[in-house]
Amino acid sequence: MMDLQRVNAYMERVEQSETKTFKPVGDKLKVGLDLGTAYIVLVVLDEENNPIACEKQAASVLKDGVVVDYTGALQIVRALKEKLETRLGTELQYCAIAMPAGTEDSIKTHQYIAEGAGLEVTNILDEPSAANAVYQIEDGVVVDIGGGTTGLAILKNGVVTQIEDEPTGGTHLSLVLAGNYKISFEEAEQIKQDYKRHKEIFPIVKPVIEKMATIVNRYVSQDDVDTLYLCGGTCCLTGIETVFEKVTGIHTVKPANPFLVTPAGIAMNCKLDGTVV
């Protein structure tokens, strides 16, 4: 089982590192670059995986984990890296990146963006496995729901035995809200991120959440798995875990802040010896 108290405490510090720069242990820094459909995030950890600094920016330069605006993505990553280097007073050198399952053809593009921003990619992994670097579960399923996709990693005895990913994510929730309220996509995004309105919008977006849970149901059953562990920005929606539990019949948990779990886990997997994958 996941130590929820440990994960919540860790993620609270990651969240704090958006506005507060922590003093690192040692002089080597790890960077996790998460090129997401809704956000691009850079997380910096020290060599002992303590959160040091984090920067993020809303972006629409990817679709379902695939880069559709290379120049735009590169500009954002460069700007975030420069912000972090100013905060830290040092140059960032090494980073890890992660991909949704099924988008392996785009690895080179992600790598070129990191390199174009002056980062050396030393590790590439799938997103749910990256999240498990934070969760540290031995058995269960990590479900990573981002802006474009619902991804999952099935773990047995600490080893990922299967990864899957399908295109349904937070963007689809926003599209439903925009249609329902007859507002722009951008306004729908703002409503979705307003915790005070979650109770109001939940019945509207529930069918999409049920579809996400059905994706998971396609690959796992309660006979094989006893717990689902949610992460990703879309999982910030209050009550999403109750729908997953009802549809799948599997006990479902999520930390207090699931948004930055994956980028933090990506950073944990950054290799500092400069060995390029």
C-alpha positions as CSV (number, residue, x, y, z in Angstrom):
1,M,0.0,0.0,0.0
2,M,1.1,3.6,-0.6
3,D,2.1,5.6,2.4
4,L,-0.4,8.4,1.8
5,Q,1.0,10.6,4.6
6,R,4.5,10.5,3.2
7,V,3.3,11.2,-0.4
8,N,1.1,14.1,0.8
9,A,4.0,15.7,2.8
10,Y,6.3,15.3,-0.2
11,M,3.9,16.7,-2.7
12,E,3.2,19.6,-0.4
13,R,6.9,20.6,-0.6
14,V,6.9,20.2,-4.4
15,E,3.9,22.6,-4.4
16,Q,5.7,25.0,-2.1
17,S,8.7,24.9,-4.4
18,E,6.7,26.8,-7.0
19,T,7.1,30.0,-5.0
20,K,9.9,29.1,-2.5
21,T,13.4,28.0,-3.6
22,F,14.8,25.4,-1.2
23,K,18.5,24.9,-0.4
24,P,19.7,21.7,-2.1
25,V,21.7,18.9,-0.4
26,G,24.9,18.6,-2.5
27,D,25.6,20.5,-5.7
28,K,24.0,18.2,-8.3
29,L,20.4,18.9,-9.4
30,K,17.9,16.6,-11.2
31,V,15.3,18.0,-13.6
32,G,12.0,16.5,-14.6
33,L,10.5,17.9,-17.8
34,D,6.8,17.1,-18.3
35,L,5.4,18.1,-21.6
36,G,1.7,17.9,-21.0
37,T,-1.4,18.5,-23.1
38,A,-2.5,21.3,-20.7
39,Y,0.7,22.3,-18.9
40,I,4.4,22.2,-19.3
41,V,6.2,21.6,-16.0
42,L,9.8,21.6,-14.9
43,V,10.6,20.2,-11.4
44,V,14.0,20.4,-9.8
45,L,15.2,18.0,-7.1
46,D,18.5,17.7,-5.4
47,E,20.6,14.5,-5.5
48,E,18.6,13.1,-2.5
49,N,15.3,13.8,-4.3
50,N,14.3,16.8,-2.1
51,P,12.1,19.3,-4.0
52,I,14.1,22.5,-4.7
53,A,12.1,24.5,-7.3
54,C,9.3,24.1,-9.8
55,E,7.9,26.2,-12.6
56,K,4.9,25.5,-14.8
57,Q,3.0,27.2,-17.6
58,A,-0.4,26.4,-19.2
59,A,0.1,25.4,-22.8
60,S,-1.7,24.0,-25.8
61,V,1.3,22.8,-27.8
62,L,0.6,19.1,-27.4
63,K,-2.4,17.0,-28.3
64,D,-2.8,13.5,-26.6
65,G,0.9,13.6,-25.6
66,V,2.1,14.4,-29.1
67,V,3.8,17.8,-29.9
68,V,1.8,19.8,-32.4
69,D,3.7,23.1,-32.0
70,Y,7.4,22.4,-31.7
71,T,8.5,26.1,-31.7
72,G,5.9,27.0,-29.0
73,A,6.9,24.1,-26.8
74,L,10.6,24.9,-27.2
75,Q,10.0,28.6,-26.3
76,I,8.1,27.6,-23.1
77,V,10.7,25.1,-21.9
78,R,13.5,27.6,-22.5
79,A,11.6,30.3,-20.5
80,L,10.8,28.0,-17.6
81,K,14.4,26.8,-17.5
82,E,15.7,30.4,-17.5
83,K,13.3,31.2,-14.6
84,L,14.6,28.3,-12.6
85,E,18.2,29.1,-13.3
86,T,17.7,32.6,-12.2
87,R,16.0,31.4,-9.0
88,L,18.8,28.8,-8.3
89,G,21.7,30.9,-9.4
90,T,23.1,27.9,-11.4
91,E,22.8,26.3,-14.8
92,L,20.6,23.2,-15.1
93,Q,22.2,20.4,-17.1
94,Y,20.6,17.0,-16.9
95,C,16.9,16.1,-17.2
96,A,14.6,13.1,-17.6
97,I,11.4,13.1,-19.8
98,A,8.4,10.8,-19.9
99,M,5.9,9.8,-22.5
100,P,2.3,8.5,-22.5
101,A,2.2,4.9,-23.5
102,G,1.6,4.5,-27.3
103,T,3.4,7.8,-28.2
104,E,6.9,6.3,-28.4
105,D,7.2,7.6,-32.0
106,S,7.3,11.1,-30.5
107,I,10.3,10.4,-28.1
108,K,12.8,12.1,-30.4
109,T,10.6,15.3,-30.7
110,H,10.4,15.5,-26.9
111,Q,14.1,14.9,-26.6
112,Y,14.9,17.6,-29.2
113,I,12.8,20.1,-27.3
114,A,14.7,19.4,-24.1
115,E,18.0,19.6,-25.9
116,G,17.0,22.7,-27.7
117,A,16.5,24.3,-24.3
118,G,20.0,23.3,-23.2
119,L,19.2,20.2,-21.2
120,E,20.8,16.8,-21.7
121,V,18.3,14.0,-21.6
122,T,19.6,11.1,-19.4
123,N,16.5,9.1,-19.0
124,I,13.2,8.4,-20.8
125,L,10.2,6.6,-19.2
126,D,6.5,6.2,-19.3
127,E,4.4,8.6,-17.3
128,P,2.6,6.2,-14.9
129,S,5.9,4.5,-14.0
130,A,7.4,8.0,-13.4
131,A,4.5,8.7,-11.0
132,N,5.3,5.5,-9.1
133,A,8.7,6.8,-8.2
134,V,6.8,9.0,-5.8
135,Y,4.1,6.5,-4.8
136,Q,6.5,3.5,-4.4
137,I,3.8,0.9,-4.6
138,E,4.6,-2.8,-5.1
139,D,1.3,-4.1,-6.3
140,G,-1.6,-2.2,-7.9
141,V,-2.3,0.2,-10.7
142,V,-1.1,3.7,-11.2
143,V,-3.6,5.7,-13.2
144,D,-2.2,9.0,-14.7
145,I,-4.9,11.2,-16.1
146,G,-3.5,14.3,-17.9
147,G,-5.0,16.8,-20.2
148,G,-5.1,14.5,-23.2
149,T,-4.9,10.9,-22.1
150,T,-5.7,8.3,-19.4
151,G,-2.6,6.1,-18.8
152,L,-2.0,3.2,-16.5
153,A,0.8,1.1,-15.3
154,I,0.1,-2.3,-13.7
155,L,2.6,-3.3,-11.0
156,K,3.3,-6.6,-9.5
157,N,6.1,-7.1,-6.9
158,G,7.4,-3.6,-7.7
159,V,7.8,-4.4,-11.4
160,V,5.7,-2.7,-14.2
161,T,4.1,-5.6,-16.1
162,Q,1.9,-3.6,-18.5
163,I,1.4,0.0,-19.6
164,E,-1.6,1.3,-21.5
165,D,-2.8,4.7,-22.6
166,E,-5.9,6.0,-24.4
167,P,-7.0,9.5,-25.5
168,T,-9.5,10.7,-22.9
169,G,-8.4,13.3,-20.4
170,G,-9.0,16.7,-18.8
171,T,-9.4,18.4,-22.2
172,H,-12.5,16.3,-22.8
173,L,-13.9,17.5,-19.4
174,S,-13.4,21.1,-20.5
175,L,-15.0,20.6,-23.9
176,V,-18.1,19.1,-22.2
177,L,-18.3,22.1,-19.8
178,A,-17.8,24.6,-22.6
179,G,-20.7,23.0,-24.5
180,N,-22.9,22.8,-21.4
181,Y,-22.4,26.4,-20.3
182,K,-22.0,27.7,-23.9
183,I,-18.7,29.4,-23.0
184,S,-15.2,29.3,-24.5
185,F,-12.8,26.4,-23.8
186,E,-10.5,28.8,-21.8
187,E,-13.4,29.8,-19.5
188,A,-14.3,26.1,-19.1
189,E,-10.7,25.4,-18.0
190,Q,-11.0,28.1,-15.4
191,I,-14.2,26.7,-14.0
192,K,-12.8,23.2,-13.9
193,Q,-9.8,24.4,-11.9
194,D,-12.0,26.3,-9.4
195,Y,-12.5,23.9,-6.4
196,K,-15.5,25.8,-5.2
197,R,-17.4,24.8,-8.4
198,H,-16.4,21.2,-8.4
199,K,-19.7,20.1,-6.8
200,E,-21.6,22.1,-9.4
201,I,-19.8,20.7,-12.4
202,F,-19.4,17.1,-11.2
203,P,-22.8,15.8,-12.6
204,I,-22.0,17.4,-16.0
205,V,-18.6,15.8,-16.4
206,K,-19.4,12.5,-14.7
207,P,-20.0,10.6,-17.9
208,V,-16.5,11.5,-19.1
209,I,-15.0,10.3,-15.8
210,E,-17.0,7.1,-16.2
211,K,-15.4,6.7,-19.6
212,M,-11.9,7.1,-18.1
213,A,-12.7,4.5,-15.5
214,T,-14.0,2.2,-18.2
215,I,-10.6,2.5,-20.0
216,V,-9.0,1.2,-16.8
217,N,-11.6,-1.6,-16.5
218,R,-10.6,-2.8,-20.0
219,Y,-7.2,-3.8,-18.7
220,V,-7.6,-4.7,-15.0
221,S,-10.2,-6.5,-12.9
222,Q,-10.9,-6.6,-9.1
223,D,-9.8,-10.2,-9.2
224,D,-6.2,-9.2,-10.1
225,V,-5.8,-5.8,-8.4
226,D,-6.9,-4.5,-5.0
227,T,-6.1,-0.7,-5.4
228,L,-6.0,2.0,-8.0
229,Y,-3.7,5.0,-7.4
230,L,-4.7,8.2,-9.2
231,C,-2.4,11.0,-10.3
232,G,-2.3,13.8,-12.9
233,G,-4.0,17.2,-13.1
234,T,-7.4,15.9,-14.0
235,C,-7.5,13.9,-10.7
236,C,-7.6,17.2,-8.8
237,L,-11.4,17.1,-9.5
238,T,-13.1,16.6,-6.2
239,G,-14.8,13.1,-6.0
240,I,-13.2,11.6,-9.2
241,E,-11.9,8.7,-7.1
242,T,-15.5,7.7,-6.1
243,V,-16.5,7.3,-9.7
244,F,-13.5,5.1,-10.5
245,E,-14.2,3.0,-7.4
246,K,-17.9,2.5,-8.4
247,V,-17.2,1.7,-12.1
248,T,-14.2,-0.6,-11.5
249,G,-15.2,-2.1,-8.1
250,I,-11.6,-1.5,-7.1
251,H,-10.5,0.6,-4.0
252,T,-9.2,3.9,-5.4
253,V,-7.0,6.5,-3.6
254,K,-5.4,9.8,-4.6
255,P,-3.1,12.2,-2.7
256,A,-4.2,15.7,-1.7
257,N,-2.3,17.2,-4.7
258,P,-2.1,14.7,-7.6
259,F,-1.1,17.3,-10.2
260,L,2.7,17.4,-9.8
261,V,3.2,13.8,-8.9
262,T,4.3,12.7,-12.4
263,P,6.8,15.6,-13.1
264,A,8.3,15.0,-9.6
265,G,8.6,11.3,-10.4
266,I,10.2,12.1,-13.8
267,A,12.8,14.3,-12.0
268,M,13.5,11.4,-9.5
269,N,14.5,9.3,-12.6
270,C,17.0,11.9,-13.9
271,K,20.5,10.3,-14.0
272,L,23.3,12.6,-12.9
273,D,26.3,10.8,-14.5
274,G,25.5,12.2,-17.9
275,T,24.8,8.8,-19.4
276,V,22.5,9.5,-22.3
277,V,19.9,6.9,-22.9
